[in-house]
């Protein structure tokens, strides 16, 4: 009976363990995160529109000595 209990406990402990992700799996997950974040940033930038060309030149002219 003790053997069955010990075996059951061992199986429960081993079921909680899982293998570590490989480098490729970690790379794919990180790449997916970066791509999704880049898409969000691009969407935010596209939503703001481009500044007028004249104001961009005036900002540069004011910054120059």
HELIX and SHEET records of a PDB file:
HELIX    1   1 UNK A    2  UNK A   15  1                                  14    
HELIX    2   2 UNK A   23  UNK A   48  1                                  26    
HELIX    3   3 UNK A   53  UNK A   63  1                                  11    
END                                                                             
